[in-house]
């Protein structure tokens, strides 16, 4: 009698176990004394930090979108794990939450251990930069779902904040300053449009750039992580907005109280050079709706605090707050 196995249909349990064993020492480099247990349990356990008056937990989940497709096509996947962590932890910061721990989901046609480890090394590096522990994850082989050599990623992050800090944005007032922290290029949004422009307008992504690299390398620069800036300046801020899909208008408005509007001076925005080959092919409105245009994170604070932050970081002013209908105006 001919019997069948899981491996006959594309799922190799032994290979998955070997991958986890190689991954364990890498993951453990992100651990801190609050991590309970180790990798391989049914769940990741984490002790709630002491010293908070009224702590709350905040959570965020995200992926890296079709940037992953471009990375896979050109075998440039070593930084894609950084994007995954960044997209999650940067969202946590907008609720004044300090990242605690991270989990990942890696789904693929067939597990190729070396490929998966390249991705995981990026995740580990980003967790260290974000000062959060990688306490668990899931790897799934699904040959009936994914094409050969394809994989997808999802990330999940949890942070801790003081409940009262959620109310900081309610203190935004007329005359407050909007600051921009520069992005590291496109980050992880707008790649469906970008790839469409590349294909339909025959953009040469292998062309050289000013930094002796290619346009492709610039497009795949990893998303900047703003945890260090948050921890340095959080007591001086009223609000933070992570600039992702929807651009300045649709993200900044999410932190504005009723009866306040943000006036942004377009001329003050330092548009990254990486956008320039693509801007002639879309309207200005579309560009500001889809791309971050060189701004990865915005902050709102008083004039006095803005001066301090500008002096001690790479942030710069792009606008101010006025009383009025809740909206973001780019002029």
DRENLUMFI-873257 format. One record per residue (C-alpha): residue in three letters; x, y, z. Coordinates in steps of 0.1 Angstrom, whole numbers, padded with zeros to 4 digits, always signed. Layout:
# residues N
ALAXYZ...
***
This chain:
# residues 331
UNK+0000+0000+0000UNK+0014+0034-0011UNK+0011+0059+0018UNK+0015+0096+0016UNK+0033+0122+0037UNK+0031+0159+0044UNK+0064+0163+0025UNK+0048+0148-0007UNK+0027+0179-0008UNK+0053+0205-0001UNK+0055+0207+0037UNK+0088+0196+0052UNK+0085+0194+0090UNK+0121+0184+0095UNK+0134+0214+0075UNK+0112+0236+0096UNK+0126+0222+0128UNK+0162+0227+0115UNK+0154+0263+0106UNK+0141+0270+0142UNK+0172+0255+0157UNK+0194+0278+0137UNK+0172+0307+0144UNK+0172+0303+0182UNK+0206+0318+0190UNK+0199+0347+0166UNK+0166+0355+0182UNK+0180+0353+0217UNK+0202+0382+0210UNK+0171+0404+0212UNK+0160+0391+0246UNK+0160+0411+0278UNK+0152+0401+0314UNK+0115+0407+0308UNK+0113+0378+0283UNK+0099+0347+0300UNK+0109+0314+0285UNK+0125+0310+0250UNK+0117+0304+0214UNK+0097+0272+0206UNK+0069+0274+0232UNK+0032+0277+0223UNK+0032+0315+0230UNK+0058+0342+0237UNK+0056+0355+0273UNK+0068+0389+0285UNK+0067+0405+0319UNK+0050+0439+0321UNK+0077+0465+0330UNK+0075+0482+0364UNK+0074+0520+0370UNK+0043+0530+0351UNK+0015+0548+0369UNK-0014+0536+0347UNK+0000+0515+0320UNK-0018+0504+0288UNK-0007+0481+0261UNK-0008+0492+0224UNK-0005+0469+0194UNK+0002+0473+0158UNK+0004+0450+0128UNK+0016+0455+0092UNK+0035+0441+0063UNK+0059+0455+0037UNK+0035+0455+0007UNK+0047+0451-0028UNK+0082+0464-0019UNK+0087+0427-0011UNK+0080+0418-0048UNK+0107+0441-0060UNK+0132+0428-0034UNK+0125+0391-0043UNK+0128+0398-0080UNK+0163+0412-0076UNK+0174+0390-0047UNK+0178+0420-0024UNK+0159+0407+0007UNK+0185+0413+0035UNK+0168+0445+0046UNK+0132+0436+0041UNK+0129+0424+0077UNK+0139+0459+0089UNK+0110+0473+0069UNK+0086+0448+0086UNK+0096+0458+0121UNK+0098+0495+0113UNK+0063+0497+0099UNK+0049+0482+0132UNK+0070+0500+0158UNK+0067+0534+0142UNK+0029+0531+0144UNK+0032+0523+0182UNK+0052+0555+0187UNK+0022+0576+0175UNK+0003+0565+0207UNK+0034+0573+0228UNK+0040+0535+0233UNK+0075+0522+0239UNK+0080+0489+0219UNK+0082+0458+0241UNK+0081+0428+0218UNK+0076+0417+0182UNK+0063+0386+0164UNK+0066+0377+0127UNK+0048+0356+0102UNK+0067+0341+0073UNK+0047+0323+0047UNK+0063+0308+0016UNK+0059+0283-0013UNK+0087+0262+0001UNK+0110+0269+0031UNK+0145+0276+0019UNK+0164+0279+0051UNK+0192+0303+0039UNK+0166+0327+0024UNK+0145+0327+0055UNK+0176+0333+0077UNK+0185+0364+0055UNK+0151+0378+0062UNK+0152+0370+0099UNK+0186+0386+0104UNK+0170+0419+0092UNK+0141+0414+0117UNK+0166+0408+0145UNK+0187+0438+0136UNK+0155+0460+0136UNK+0143+0446+0169UNK+0176+0455+0185UNK+0174+0490+0170UNK+0139+0493+0183UNK+0149+0480+0217UNK+0122+0453+0216UNK+0124+0415+0219UNK+0115+0390+0192UNK+0096+0366+0213UNK+0079+0344+0187UNK+0067+0339+0152UNK+0053+0314+0126UNK+0067+0299+0095UNK+0042+0284+0070UNK+0049+0264+0038UNK+0019+0267+0014UNK+0028+0256-0021UNK-0008+0257-0031UNK-0010+0294-0022UNK+0024+0308-0032UNK+0043+0305-0064UNK+0078+0290-0064UNK+0104+0313-0047UNK+0077+0336-0033UNK+0071+0344+0003UNK+0051+0370+0023UNK+0056+0387+0056UNK+0035+0401+0084UNK+0046+0416+0117UNK+0030+0422+0151UNK+0043+0446+0177UNK+0032+0454+0213UNK+0042+0485+0233UNK+0035+0501+0266UNK+0024+0536+0273UNK+0010+0557+0301UNK-0028+0561+0296UNK-0026+0598+0302UNK-0002+0602+0273UNK-0030+0593+0249UNK-0045+0627+0258UNK-0015+0647+0248UNK-0028+0654+0213UNK-0058+0671+0228UNK-0035+0699+0240UNK-0025+0708+0204UNK-0031+0746+0201UNK-0030+0774+0176UNK+0006+0784+0170UNK+0021+0749+0176UNK+0048+0738+0151UNK+0047+0708+0128UNK+0081+0692+0125UNK+0093+0666+0099UNK+0117+0638+0106UNK+0132+0628+0072UNK+0124+0594+0057UNK+0150+0570+0044UNK+0135+0571+0009UNK+0101+0555+0000UNK+0100+0533+0031UNK+0073+0507+0025UNK+0044+0525+0008UNK+0035+0533-0028UNK+0054+0504-0045UNK+0024+0493-0065UNK+0023+0527-0082UNK+0061+0528-0084UNK+0064+0494-0100UNK+0036+0504-0125UNK+0056+0535-0135UNK+0088+0515-0139UNK+0070+0490-0162UNK+0049+0514-0183UNK+0075+0542-0186UNK+0105+0520-0189UNK+0124+0535-0160UNK+0159+0521-0157UNK+0162+0511-0121UNK+0198+0500-0126UNK+0209+0535-0134UNK+0236+0549-0112UNK+0228+0575-0085UNK+0249+0601-0067UNK+0260+0577-0040UNK+0276+0552-0064UNK+0247+0528-0061UNK+0217+0521-0083UNK+0182+0535-0083UNK+0171+0501-0073UNK+0193+0502-0042UNK+0178+0536-0033UNK+0143+0523-0037UNK+0150+0493-0014UNK+0166+0513+0014UNK+0150+0501+0046UNK+0123+0520+0064UNK+0138+0543+0091UNK+0130+0534+0127UNK+0122+0564+0149UNK+0124+0548+0184UNK+0155+0566+0194UNK+0140+0600+0185UNK+0108+0591+0203UNK+0126+0581+0235UNK+0147+0612+0234UNK+0119+0637+0228UNK+0087+0621+0239UNK+0083+0644+0269UNK+0085+0674+0246UNK+0059+0663+0221UNK+0021+0666+0218UNK+0016+0643+0189UNK+0034+0620+0163UNK+0021+0609+0130UNK+0038+0581+0110UNK+0037+0591+0073UNK+0027+0560+0054UNK+0000+0552+0027UNK-0021+0583+0024UNK+0008+0607+0027UNK+0009+0638+0049UNK-0027+0647+0046UNK-0043+0614+0055UNK-0019+0606+0083UNK-0013+0640+0100UNK-0051+0645+0103UNK-0054+0614+0124UNK-0038+0632+0154UNK-0055+0666+0150UNK-0082+0675+0176UNK-0115+0689+0163UNK-0113+0726+0154UNK-0076+0725+0145UNK-0059+0723+0112UNK-0023+0719+0101UNK-0009+0744+0075UNK+0020+0728+0057UNK+0044+0749+0035UNK+0051+0727+0005UNK+0083+0747-0002UNK+0097+0737+0031UNK+0095+0699+0024UNK+0128+0683+0015UNK+0117+0659-0012UNK+0141+0630-0014UNK+0160+0626-0046UNK+0148+0590-0050UNK+0113+0603-0060UNK+0125+0625-0088UNK+0125+0599-0117UNK+0088+0591-0109UNK+0072+0625-0102UNK+0070+0636-0139UNK+0046+0607-0145UNK+0020+0615-0118UNK+0002+0646-0106UNK+0014+0665-0075UNK-0018+0655-0057UNK-0012+0618-0064UNK+0024+0621-0053UNK+0015+0636-0019UNK-0013+0611-0015UNK+0007+0579-0022UNK+0043+0587-0012UNK+0059+0601+0020UNK+0078+0627-0002UNK+0108+0625+0021UNK+0090+0627+0055UNK+0088+0596+0075UNK+0074+0609+0108UNK+0059+0642+0118UNK+0057+0657+0153UNK+0036+0685+0168UNK+0049+0706+0196UNK+0053+0741+0210UNK+0076+0767+0194UNK+0100+0765+0223UNK+0102+0727+0223UNK+0105+0727+0185UNK+0136+0748+0187UNK+0152+0723+0211UNK+0143+0693+0189UNK+0156+0710+0157UNK+0189+0717+0175UNK+0193+0682+0187UNK+0181+0661+0157UNK+0176+0662+0120UNK+0140+0673+0124UNK+0130+0706+0106UNK+0098+0727+0106UNK+0073+0723+0078UNK+0042+0741+0091UNK+0021+0752+0120UNK-0013+0747+0137UNK-0043+0770+0133UNK-0078+0770+0147UNK-0104+0760+0121UNK-0119+0730+0104UNK-0100+0697+0111UNK-0079+0693+0080UNK-0044+0694+0066UNK-0036+0720+0040UNK-0005+0719+0019UNK+0001+0753+0003
***
